Amino acid sequence: MPQLDTSTWFITIISSLITLFIFFQLKISSQNFPLPPSPKILTTKTTKNPWELKWTKIYLPHLLPLQ
């Protein structure tokens, strides 16, 4: 019974792995990925409320004079 010659297996496996690596690198590099999101500029709308038109004075407890 002849013995199986395994002397070329190493170079075959290594070359296959290198080929697969290059193939996947080329596949991934050809993909178009979406751009990262850009920050959105927020503008706040100022509306006049009825209570903003009136002058009000708020008395807080720590602002009251000592008794």
mmJSON file of the N, C-alpha and C atoms, coordinates in Angstrom:
{"data_MODEL":{"atom_site":{
"group_PDB":["ATOM","ATOM","ATOM","ATOM","ATOM","ATOM","ATOM","ATOM","ATOM","ATOM","ATOM","ATOM","ATOM","ATOM","ATOM","ATOM","ATOM","ATOM","ATOM","ATOM","ATOM","ATOM","ATOM","ATOM","ATOM","ATOM","ATOM","ATOM","ATOM","ATOM","ATOM","ATOM","ATOM","ATOM","ATOM","ATOM","ATOM","ATOM","ATOM","ATOM","ATOM","ATOM","ATOM","ATOM","ATOM","ATOM","ATOM","ATOM","ATOM","ATOM","ATOM","ATOM","ATOM","ATOM","ATOM","ATOM","ATOM","ATOM","ATOM","ATOM","ATOM","ATOM","ATOM","ATOM","ATOM","ATOM","ATOM","ATOM","ATOM","ATOM","ATOM","ATOM","ATOM","ATOM","ATOM","ATOM","ATOM","ATOM","ATOM","ATOM","ATOM","ATOM","ATOM","ATOM","ATOM","ATOM","ATOM","ATOM","ATOM","ATOM","ATOM","ATOM","ATOM","ATOM","ATOM","ATOM","ATOM","ATOM","ATOM","ATOM","ATOM","ATOM","ATOM","ATOM","ATOM","ATOM","ATOM","ATOM","ATOM","ATOM","ATOM","ATOM","ATOM","ATOM","ATOM","ATOM","ATOM","ATOM","ATOM","ATOM","ATOM","ATOM","ATOM","ATOM","ATOM","ATOM","ATOM","ATOM","ATOM","ATOM","ATOM","ATOM","ATOM","ATOM","ATOM","ATOM","ATOM","ATOM","ATOM","ATOM","ATOM","ATOM","ATOM","ATOM","ATOM","ATOM","ATOM","ATOM","ATOM","ATOM","ATOM","ATOM","ATOM","ATOM","ATOM","ATOM","ATOM","ATOM","ATOM","ATOM","ATOM","ATOM","ATOM","ATOM","ATOM","ATOM","ATOM","ATOM","ATOM","ATOM","ATOM","ATOM","ATOM","ATOM","ATOM","ATOM","ATOM","ATOM","ATOM","ATOM","ATOM","ATOM","ATOM","ATOM","ATOM","ATOM","ATOM","ATOM","ATOM","ATOM","ATOM","ATOM","ATOM","ATOM","ATOM","ATOM","ATOM","ATOM","ATOM","ATOM","ATOM"],
"id":[1,2,3,4,5,6,7,8,9,10,11,12,13,14,15,16,17,18,19,20,21,22,23,24,25,26,27,28,29,30,31,32,33,34,35,36,37,38,39,40,41,42,43,44,45,46,47,48,49,50,51,52,53,54,55,56,57,58,59,60,61,62,63,64,65,66,67,68,69,70,71,72,73,74,75,76,77,78,79,80,81,82,83,84,85,86,87,88,89,90,91,92,93,94,95,96,97,98,99,100,101,102,103,104,105,106,107,108,109,110,111,112,113,114,115,116,117,118,119,120,121,122,123,124,125,126,127,128,129,130,131,132,133,134,135,136,137,138,139,140,141,142,143,144,145,146,147,148,149,150,151,152,153,154,155,156,157,158,159,160,161,162,163,164,165,166,167,168,169,170,171,172,173,174,175,176,177,178,179,180,181,182,183,184,185,186,187,188,189,190,191,192,193,194,195,196,197,198,199,200,201],
"type_symbol":["N","C","C","N","C","C","N","C","C","N","C","C","N","C","C","N","C","C","N","C","C","N","C","C","N","C","C","N","C","C","N","C","C","N","C","C","N","C","C","N","C","C","N","C","C","N","C","C","N","C","C","N","C","C","N","C","C","N","C","C","N","C","C","N","C","C","N","C","C","N","C","C","N","C","C","N","C","C","N","C","C","N","C","C","N","C","C","N","C","C","N","C","C","N","C","C","N","C","C","N","C","C","N","C","C","N","C","C","N","C","C","N","C","C","N","C","C","N","C","C","N","C","C","N","C","C","N","C","C","N","C","C","N","C","C","N","C","C","N","C","C","N","C","C","N","C","C","N","C","C","N","C","C","N","C","C","N","C","C","N","C","C","N","C","C","N","C","C","N","C","C","N","C","C","N","C","C","N","C","C","N","C","C","N","C","C","N","C","C","N","C","C","N","C","C","N","C","C","N","C","C"],
"label_atom_id":["N","CA","C","N","CA","C","N","CA","C","N","CA","C","N","CA","C","N","CA","C","N","CA","C","N","CA","C","N","CA","C","N","CA","C","N","CA","C","N","CA","C","N","CA","C","N","CA","C","N","CA","C","N","CA","C","N","CA","C","N","CA","C","N","CA","C","N","CA","C","N","CA","C","N","CA","C","N","CA","C","N","CA","C","N","CA","C","N","CA","C","N","CA","C","N","CA","C","N","CA","C","N","CA","C","N","CA","C","N","CA","C","N","CA","C","N","CA","C","N","CA","C","N","CA","C","N","CA","C","N","CA","C","N","CA","C","N","CA","C","N","CA","C","N","CA","C","N","CA","C","N","CA","C","N","CA","C","N","CA","C","N","CA","C","N","CA","C","N","CA","C","N","CA","C","N","CA","C","N","CA","C","N","CA","C","N","CA","C","N","CA","C","N","CA","C","N","CA","C","N","CA","C","N","CA","C","N","CA","C","N","CA","C","N","CA","C","N","CA","C","N","CA","C","N","CA","C","N","CA","C","N","CA","C"],
"label_alt_id":[null,null,null,null,null,null,null,null,null,null,null,null,null,null,null,null,null,null,null,null,null,null,null,null,null,null,null,null,null,null,null,null,null,null,null,null,null,null,null,null,null,null,null,null,null,null,null,null,null,null,null,null,null,null,null,null,null,null,null,null,null,null,null,null,null,null,null,null,null,null,null,null,null,null,null,null,null,null,null,null,null,null,null,null,null,null,null,null,null,null,null,null,null,null,null,null,null,null,null,null,null,null,null,null,null,null,null,null,null,null,null,null,null,null,null,null,null,null,null,null,null,null,null,null,null,null,null,null,null,null,null,null,null,null,null,null,null,null,null,null,null,null,null,null,null,null,null,null,null,null,null,null,null,null,null,null,null,null,null,null,null,null,null,null,null,null,null,null,null,null,null,null,null,null,null,null,null,null,null,null,null,null,null,null,null,null,null,null,null,null,null,null,null,null,null,null,null,null,null,null,null],
"label_comp_id":["MET","MET","MET","PRO","PRO","PRO","GLN","GLN","GLN","LEU","LEU","LEU","ASP","ASP","ASP","THR","THR","THR","SER","SER","SER","THR","THR","THR","TRP","TRP","TRP","PHE","PHE","PHE","ILE","ILE","ILE","THR","THR","THR","ILE","ILE","ILE","ILE","ILE","ILE","SER","SER","SER","SER","SER","SER","LEU","LEU","LEU","ILE","ILE","ILE","THR","THR","THR","LEU","LEU","LEU","PHE","PHE","PHE","ILE","ILE","ILE","PHE","PHE","PHE","PHE","PHE","PHE","GLN","GLN","GLN","LEU","LEU","LEU","LYS","LYS","LYS","ILE","ILE","ILE","SER","SER","SER","SER","SER","SER","GLN","GLN","GLN","ASN","ASN","ASN","PHE","PHE","PHE","PRO","PRO","PRO","LEU","LEU","LEU","PRO","PRO","PRO","PRO","PRO","PRO","SER","SER","SER","PRO","PRO","PRO","LYS","LYS","LYS","ILE","ILE","ILE","LEU","LEU","LEU","THR","THR","THR","THR","THR","THR","LYS","LYS","LYS","THR","THR","THR","THR","THR","THR","LYS","LYS","LYS","ASN","ASN","ASN","PRO","PRO","PRO","TRP","TRP","TRP","GLU","GLU","GLU","LEU","LEU","LEU","LYS","LYS","LYS","TRP","TRP","TRP","THR","THR","THR","LYS","LYS","LYS","ILE","ILE","ILE","TYR","TYR","TYR","LEU","LEU","LEU","PRO","PRO","PRO","HIS","HIS","HIS","LEU","LEU","LEU","LEU","LEU","LEU","PRO","PRO","PRO","LEU","LEU","LEU","GLN","GLN","GLN"],
"label_asym_id":["A","A","A","A","A","A","A","A","A","A","A","A","A","A","A","A","A","A","A","A","A","A","A","A","A","A","A","A","A","A","A","A","A","A","A","A","A","A","A","A","A","A","A","A","A","A","A","A","A","A","A","A","A","A","A","A","A","A","A","A","A","A","A","A","A","A","A","A","A","A","A","A","A","A","A","A","A","A","A","A","A","A","A","A","A","A","A","A","A","A","A","A","A","A","A","A","A","A","A","A","A","A","A","A","A","A","A","A","A","A","A","A","A","A","A","A","A","A","A","A","A","A","A","A","A","A","A","A","A","A","A","A","A","A","A","A","A","A","A","A","A","A","A","A","A","A","A","A","A","A","A","A","A","A","A","A","A","A","A","A","A","A","A","A","A","A","A","A","A","A","A","A","A","A","A","A","A","A","A","A","A","A","A","A","A","A","A","A","A","A","A","A","A","A","A","A","A","A","A","A","A"],
"label_entity_id":["1","1","1","1","1","1","1","1","1","1","1","1","1","1","1","1","1","1","1","1","1","1","1","1","1","1","1","1","1","1","1","1","1","1","1","1","1","1","1","1","1","1","1","1","1","1","1","1","1","1","1","1","1","1","1","1","1","1","1","1","1","1","1","1","1","1","1","1","1","1","1","1","1","1","1","1","1","1","1","1","1","1","1","1","1","1","1","1","1","1","1","1","1","1","1","1","1","1","1","1","1","1","1","1","1","1","1","1","1","1","1","1","1","1","1","1","1","1","1","1","1","1","1","1","1","1","1","1","1","1","1","1","1","1","1","1","1","1","1","1","1","1","1","1","1","1","1","1","1","1","1","1","1","1","1","1","1","1","1","1","1","1","1","1","1","1","1","1","1","1","1","1","1","1","1","1","1","1","1","1","1","1","1","1","1","1","1","1","1","1","1","1","1","1","1","1","1","1","1","1","1"],
"label_seq_id":[1,1,1,2,2,2,3,3,3,4,4,4,5,5,5,6,6,6,7,7,7,8,8,8,9,9,9,10,10,10,11,11,11,12,12,12,13,13,13,14,14,14,15,15,15,16,16,16,17,17,17,18,18,18,19,19,19,20,20,20,21,21,21,22,22,22,23,23,23,24,24,24,25,25,25,26,26,26,27,27,27,28,28,28,29,29,29,30,30,30,31,31,31,32,32,32,33,33,33,34,34,34,35,35,35,36,36,36,37,37,37,38,38,38,39,39,39,40,40,40,41,41,41,42,42,42,43,43,43,44,44,44,45,45,45,46,46,46,47,47,47,48,48,48,49,49,49,50,50,50,51,51,51,52,52,52,53,53,53,54,54,54,55,55,55,56,56,56,57,57,57,58,58,58,59,59,59,60,60,60,61,61,61,62,62,62,63,63,63,64,64,64,65,65,65,66,66,66,67,67,67],
"pdbx_PDB_ins_code":[null,null,null,null,null,null,null,null,null,null,null,null,null,null,null,null,null,null,null,null,null,null,null,null,null,null,null,null,null,null,null,null,null,null,null,null,null,null,null,null,null,null,null,null,null,null,null,null,null,null,null,null,null,null,null,null,null,null,null,null,null,null,null,null,null,null,null,null,null,null,null,null,null,null,null,null,null,null,null,null,null,null,null,null,null,null,null,null,null,null,null,null,null,null,null,null,null,null,null,null,null,null,null,null,null,null,null,null,null,null,null,null,null,null,null,null,null,null,null,null,null,null,null,null,null,null,null,null,null,null,null,null,null,null,null,null,null,null,null,null,null,null,null,null,null,null,null,null,null,null,null,null,null,null,null,null,null,null,null,null,null,null,null,null,null,null,null,null,null,null,null,null,null,null,null,null,null,null,null,null,null,null,null,null,null,null,null,null,null,null,null,null,null,null,null,null,null,null,null,null,null],
"Cartn_x":[0.846,0.0,0.903,0.722,1.601,1.242,2.239,2.037,1.68,0.8,0.337,1.438,1.723,2.764,2.154,2.577,2.027,3.016,4.041,5.072,4.573,3.591,3.115,1.902,1.425,0.227,0.44,1.595,1.855,1.764,2.475,2.461,1.088,0.357,-0.994,-1.936,-1.87,-2.744,-2.384,-1.101,-0.667,-1.064,-0.849,-1.213,-2.723,-3.479,-4.94,-5.386,-4.78,-5.133,-4.777,-3.627,-3.226,-4.171,-4.543,-5.476,-6.831,-7.314,-8.588,-8.513,-7.405,-7.23,-7.274,-6.549,-6.533,-7.92,-8.572,-9.906,-10.876,-10.872,-11.776,-11.395,-10.125,-9.715,-10.226,-10.145,-10.646,-12.162,-12.828,-14.285,-14.711,-14.046,-14.402,-14.039,-12.908,-12.494,-13.377,-14.082,-14.951,-16.328,-16.596,-17.893,-17.967,-19.144,-19.378,-20.09,-19.403,-19.976,-20.6,-21.665,-22.283,-21.373,-21.531,-20.733,-21.179,-20.274,-20.689,-21.664,-22.555,-23.545,-22.901,-23.348,-22.823,-23.695,-23.107,-23.911,-24.971,-26.129,-27.24,-27.273,-27.409,-27.46,-28.9,-29.06,-30.391,-30.624,-31.738,-32.11,-33.336,-33.25,-34.359,-35.296,-36.546,-37.55,-37.966,-37.924,-38.349,-39.756,-40.629,-42.009,-42.304,-43.073,-43.456,-44.697,-44.528,-45.658,-46.281,-47.538,-48.181,-47.489,-46.969,-46.331,-44.935,-44.363,-43.065,-43.216,-44.374,-44.584,-44.799,-45.251,-45.526,-44.296,-44.164,-43.072,-43.56,-42.845,-43.198,-41.96,-42.19,-41.092,-41.355,-40.376,-40.532,-39.732,-40.409,-39.746,-39.386,-38.129,-37.655,-37.371,-37.516,-37.284,-35.88,-34.891,-33.534,-33.235,-34.117,-33.923,-34.678,-35.519,-36.265,-35.327,-35.598,-34.704,-34.846,-33.777,-33.794,-34.752,-35.404,-36.349,-35.864],
"Cartn_y":[-1.169,0.0,1.247,2.163,3.334,4.347,5.044,6.047,7.385,8.125,9.401,10.449,11.141,12.172,13.474,13.911,15.127,16.283,16.188,17.227,18.543,18.519,19.758,20.345,19.706,20.194,21.562,21.724,22.987,24.177,24.116,25.244,25.42,24.344,24.436,25.142,24.777,25.388,26.857,27.153,28.541,29.411,28.918,29.719,29.892,28.898,29.036,30.084,30.077,31.067,32.48,32.635,33.958,34.428,33.511,33.865,34.264,33.519,33.876,35.218,35.467,36.745,37.9,37.765,38.821,38.985,37.869,37.92,38.682,38.371,39.056,40.514,40.8,42.202,43.002,42.426,43.119,43.251,42.241,42.314,43.403,43.475,44.461,45.871,45.999,47.339,47.894,47.032,47.517,47.919,47.665,48.024,49.528,50.076,51.49,51.604,52.104,52.248,53.634,53.757,55.078,56.025,57.285,58.291,58.397,58.775,58.958,60.129,60.082,61.159,62.484,63.522,64.844,65.474,66.307,66.923,67.86,67.741,68.564,69.863,70.956,72.266,72.512,72.652,72.865,74.353,74.819,76.207,76.195,76.956,76.998,78.127,77.837,78.847,79.521,80.816,81.547,82.068,81.683,82.159,82.978,83.995,84.841,84.256,83.9,83.392,84.546,84.427,85.531,85.859,84.855,85.131,85.73,85.671,86.3,87.795,88.224,89.63,90.426,89.773,90.463,90.431,91.498,91.535,90.884,89.863,89.19,89.11,89.204,89.097,87.879,87.012,85.785,85.953,85.736,85.809,84.41,84.174,82.879,82.975,81.895,81.957,82.423,82.047,82.45,83.903,84.541,85.94,86.89,86.349,87.194,87.716,88.909,89.446,88.629,88.656,87.927,88.595,87.798,88.369,88.218],
"Cartn_z":[0.0,0.0,0.0,-0.991,-1.038,0.04,0.476,1.515,0.867,1.575,1.049,1.206,0.117,0.139,0.652,1.844,2.462,2.435,1.632,1.644,1.053,0.199,-0.428,0.29,1.325,2.013,2.66,3.245,3.96,2.998,1.909,0.966,0.326,0.153,-0.418,0.548,1.814,2.826,3.023,3.11,3.316,2.117,0.922,-0.25,-0.36,0.061,0.06,1.07,2.24,3.255,2.807,2.189,1.704,0.605,-0.268,-1.34,-0.772,0.202,0.831,1.539,2.212,2.893,1.892,0.792,-0.224,-0.845,-1.098,-1.679,-0.776,0.506,1.429,1.638,1.611,1.709,0.511,-0.652,-1.84,-1.813,-1.312,-1.212,-0.233,0.892,1.918,1.45,0.783,0.357,-0.752,-1.471,-2.537,-2.019,-0.751,-0.18,0.038,-0.142,0.137,1.471,2.449,3.772,3.901,4.675,4.826,5.606,5.327,6.023,7.475,8.348,9.741,9.842,10.776,10.861,11.23,10.595,10.899,11.986,12.805,13.878,13.303,13.829,13.351,14.144,13.436,14.083,14.524,15.811,16.358,16.58,16.118,16.376,17.294,18.33,19.275,18.887,18.916,18.609,19.912,19.899,21.088,20.848,21.722,21.627,22.878,22.679,23.811,24.475,25.71,26.483,27.258,27.617,28.347,29.664,30.345,31.628,31.459,30.265,30.045,29.783,29.382,29.109,30.39,31.423,32.68,33.571,34.337,35.298,36.58,36.99,38.239,39.101,40.384,41.316,42.186,42.246,43.017,44.303,45.414,46.696,47.144,47.223,47.705,49.191,49.915,51.361,51.764,51.03,51.421,51.025,50.274,49.928,50.87,51.689,52.613,53.694,54.209,55.253,56.552,57.315,58.592,59.569,60.374,61.342,62.756],
"occupancy":[1.0,1.0,1.0,1.0,1.0,1.0,1.0,1.0,1.0,1.0,1.0,1.0,1.0,1.0,1.0,1.0,1.0,1.0,1.0,1.0,1.0,1.0,1.0,1.0,1.0,1.0,1.0,1.0,1.0,1.0,1.0,1.0,1.0,1.0,1.0,1.0,1.0,1.0,1.0,1.0,1.0,1.0,1.0,1.0,1.0,1.0,1.0,1.0,1.0,1.0,1.0,1.0,1.0,1.0,1.0,1.0,1.0,1.0,1.0,1.0,1.0,1.0,1.0,1.0,1.0,1.0,1.0,1.0,1.0,1.0,1.0,1.0,1.0,1.0,1.0,1.0,1.0,1.0,1.0,1.0,1.0,1.0,1.0,1.0,1.0,1.0,1.0,1.0,1.0,1.0,1.0,1.0,1.0,1.0,1.0,1.0,1.0,1.0,1.0,1.0,1.0,1.0,1.0,1.0,1.0,1.0,1.0,1.0,1.0,1.0,1.0,1.0,1.0,1.0,1.0,1.0,1.0,1.0,1.0,1.0,1.0,1.0,1.0,1.0,1.0,1.0,1.0,1.0,1.0,1.0,1.0,1.0,1.0,1.0,1.0,1.0,1.0,1.0,1.0,1.0,1.0,1.0,1.0,1.0,1.0,1.0,1.0,1.0,1.0,1.0,1.0,1.0,1.0,1.0,1.0,1.0,1.0,1.0,1.0,1.0,1.0,1.0,1.0,1.0,1.0,1.0,1.0,1.0,1.0,1.0,1.0,1.0,1.0,1.0,1.0,1.0,1.0,1.0,1.0,1.0,1.0,1.0,1.0,1.0,1.0,1.0,1.0,1.0,1.0,1.0,1.0,1.0,1.0,1.0,1.0,1.0,1.0,1.0,1.0,1.0,1.0],
"B_iso_or_equiv":[0.0,0.0,0.0,0.0,0.0,0.0,0.0,0.0,0.0,0.0,0.0,0.0,0.0,0.0,0.0,0.0,0.0,0.0,0.0,0.0,0.0,0.0,0.0,0.0,0.0,0.0,0.0,0.0,0.0,0.0,0.0,0.0,0.0,0.0,0.0,0.0,0.0,0.0,0.0,0.0,0.0,0.0,0.0,0.0,0.0,0.0,0.0,0.0,0.0,0.0,0.0,0.0,0.0,0.0,0.0,0.0,0.0,0.0,0.0,0.0,0.0,0.0,0.0,0.0,0.0,0.0,0.0,0.0,0.0,0.0,0.0,0.0,0.0,0.0,0.0,0.0,0.0,0.0,0.0,0.0,0.0,0.0,0.0,0.0,0.0,0.0,0.0,0.0,0.0,0.0,0.0,0.0,0.0,0.0,0.0,0.0,0.0,0.0,0.0,0.0,0.0,0.0,0.0,0.0,0.0,0.0,0.0,0.0,0.0,0.0,0.0,0.0,0.0,0.0,0.0,0.0,0.0,0.0,0.0,0.0,0.0,0.0,0.0,0.0,0.0,0.0,0.0,0.0,0.0,0.0,0.0,0.0,0.0,0.0,0.0,0.0,0.0,0.0,0.0,0.0,0.0,0.0,0.0,0.0,0.0,0.0,0.0,0.0,0.0,0.0,0.0,0.0,0.0,0.0,0.0,0.0,0.0,0.0,0.0,0.0,0.0,0.0,0.0,0.0,0.0,0.0,0.0,0.0,0.0,0.0,0.0,0.0,0.0,0.0,0.0,0.0,0.0,0.0,0.0,0.0,0.0,0.0,0.0,0.0,0.0,0.0,0.0,0.0,0.0,0.0,0.0,0.0,0.0,0.0,0.0,0.0,0.0,0.0,0.0,0.0,0.0],
"pdbx_formal_charge":[null,null,null,null,null,null,null,null,null,null,null,null,null,null,null,null,null,null,null,null,null,null,null,null,null,null,null,null,null,null,null,null,null,null,null,null,null,null,null,null,null,null,null,null,null,null,null,null,null,null,null,null,null,null,null,null,null,null,null,null,null,null,null,null,null,null,null,null,null,null,null,null,null,null,null,null,null,null,null,null,null,null,null,null,null,null,null,null,null,null,null,null,null,null,null,null,null,null,null,null,null,null,null,null,null,null,null,null,null,null,null,null,null,null,null,null,null,null,null,null,null,null,null,null,null,null,null,null,null,null,null,null,null,null,null,null,null,null,null,null,null,null,null,null,null,null,null,null,null,null,null,null,null,null,null,null,null,null,null,null,null,null,null,null,null,null,null,null,null,null,null,null,null,null,null,null,null,null,null,null,null,null,null,null,null,null,null,null,null,null,null,null,null,null,null,null,null,null,null,null,null],
"auth_seq_id":[1,1,1,2,2,2,3,3,3,4,4,4,5,5,5,6,6,6,7,7,7,8,8,8,9,9,9,10,10,10,11,11,11,12,12,12,13,13,13,14,14,14,15,15,15,16,16,16,17,17,17,18,18,18,19,19,19,20,20,20,21,21,21,22,22,22,23,23,23,24,24,24,25,25,25,26,26,26,27,27,27,28,28,28,29,29,29,30,30,30,31,31,31,32,32,32,33,33,33,34,34,34,35,35,35,36,36,36,37,37,37,38,38,38,39,39,39,40,40,40,41,41,41,42,42,42,43,43,43,44,44,44,45,45,45,46,46,46,47,47,47,48,48,48,49,49,49,50,50,50,51,51,51,52,52,52,53,53,53,54,54,54,55,55,55,56,56,56,57,57,57,58,58,58,59,59,59,60,60,60,61,61,61,62,62,62,63,63,63,64,64,64,65,65,65,66,66,66,67,67,67],
"auth_comp_id":["MET","MET","MET","PRO","PRO","PRO","GLN","GLN","GLN","LEU","LEU","LEU","ASP","ASP","ASP","THR","THR","THR","SER","SER","SER","THR","THR","THR","TRP","TRP","TRP","PHE","PHE","PHE","ILE","ILE","ILE","THR","THR","THR","ILE","ILE","ILE","ILE","ILE","ILE","SER","SER","SER","SER","SER","SER","LEU","LEU","LEU","ILE","ILE","ILE","THR","THR","THR","LEU","LEU","LEU","PHE","PHE","PHE","ILE","ILE","ILE","PHE","PHE","PHE","PHE","PHE","PHE","GLN","GLN","GLN","LEU","LEU","LEU","LYS","LYS","LYS","ILE","ILE","ILE","SER","SER","SER","SER","SER","SER","GLN","GLN","GLN","ASN","ASN","ASN","PHE","PHE","PHE","PRO","PRO","PRO","LEU","LEU","LEU","PRO","PRO","PRO","PRO","PRO","PRO","SER","SER","SER","PRO","PRO","PRO","LYS","LYS","LYS","ILE","ILE","ILE","LEU","LEU","LEU","THR","THR","THR","THR","THR","THR","LYS","LYS","LYS","THR","THR","THR","THR","THR","THR","LYS","LYS","LYS","ASN","ASN","ASN","PRO","PRO","PRO","TRP","TRP","TRP","GLU","GLU","GLU","LEU","LEU","LEU","LYS","LYS","LYS","TRP","TRP","TRP","THR","THR","THR","LYS","LYS","LYS","ILE","ILE","ILE","TYR","TYR","TYR","LEU","LEU","LEU","PRO","PRO","PRO","HIS","HIS","HIS","LEU","LEU","LEU","LEU","LEU","LEU","PRO","PRO","PRO","LEU","LEU","LEU","GLN","GLN","GLN"],
"auth_asym_id":["A","A","A","A","A","A","A","A","A","A","A","A","A","A","A","A","A","A","A","A","A","A","A","A","A","A","A","A","A","A","A","A","A","A","A","A","A","A","A","A","A","A","A","A","A","A","A","A","A","A","A","A","A","A","A","A","A","A","A","A","A","A","A","A","A","A","A","A","A","A","A","A","A","A","A","A","A","A","A","A","A","A","A","A","A","A","A","A","A","A","A","A","A","A","A","A","A","A","A","A","A","A","A","A","A","A","A","A","A","A","A","A","A","A","A","A","A","A","A","A","A","A","A","A","A","A","A","A","A","A","A","A","A","A","A","A","A","A","A","A","A","A","A","A","A","A","A","A","A","A","A","A","A","A","A","A","A","A","A","A","A","A","A","A","A","A","A","A","A","A","A","A","A","A","A","A","A","A","A","A","A","A","A","A","A","A","A","A","A","A","A","A","A","A","A","A","A","A","A","A","A"],
"auth_atom_id":["N","CA","C","N","CA","C","N","CA","C","N","CA","C","N","CA","C","N","CA","C","N","CA","C","N","CA","C","N","CA","C","N","CA","C","N","CA","C","N","CA","C","N","CA","C","N","CA","C","N","CA","C","N","CA","C","N","CA","C","N","CA","C","N","CA","C","N","CA","C","N","CA","C","N","CA","C","N","CA","C","N","CA","C","N","CA","C","N","CA","C","N","CA","C","N","CA","C","N","CA","C","N","CA","C","N","CA","C","N","CA","C","N","CA","C","N","CA","C","N","CA","C","N","CA","C","N","CA","C","N","CA","C","N","CA","C","N","CA","C","N","CA","C","N","CA","C","N","CA","C","N","CA","C","N","CA","C","N","CA","C","N","CA","C","N","CA","C","N","CA","C","N","CA","C","N","CA","C","N","CA","C","N","CA","C","N","CA","C","N","CA","C","N","CA","C","N","CA","C","N","CA","C","N","CA","C","N","CA","C","N","CA","C","N","CA","C","N","CA","C","N","CA","C","N","CA","C","N","CA","C","N","CA","C"],
"pdbx_PDB_model_num":[1,1,1,1,1,1,1,1,1,1,1,1,1,1,1,1,1,1,1,1,1,1,1,1,1,1,1,1,1,1,1,1,1,1,1,1,1,1,1,1,1,1,1,1,1,1,1,1,1,1,1,1,1,1,1,1,1,1,1,1,1,1,1,1,1,1,1,1,1,1,1,1,1,1,1,1,1,1,1,1,1,1,1,1,1,1,1,1,1,1,1,1,1,1,1,1,1,1,1,1,1,1,1,1,1,1,1,1,1,1,1,1,1,1,1,1,1,1,1,1,1,1,1,1,1,1,1,1,1,1,1,1,1,1,1,1,1,1,1,1,1,1,1,1,1,1,1,1,1,1,1,1,1,1,1,1,1,1,1,1,1,1,1,1,1,1,1,1,1,1,1,1,1,1,1,1,1,1,1,1,1,1,1,1,1,1,1,1,1,1,1,1,1,1,1,1,1,1,1,1,1]
}}}
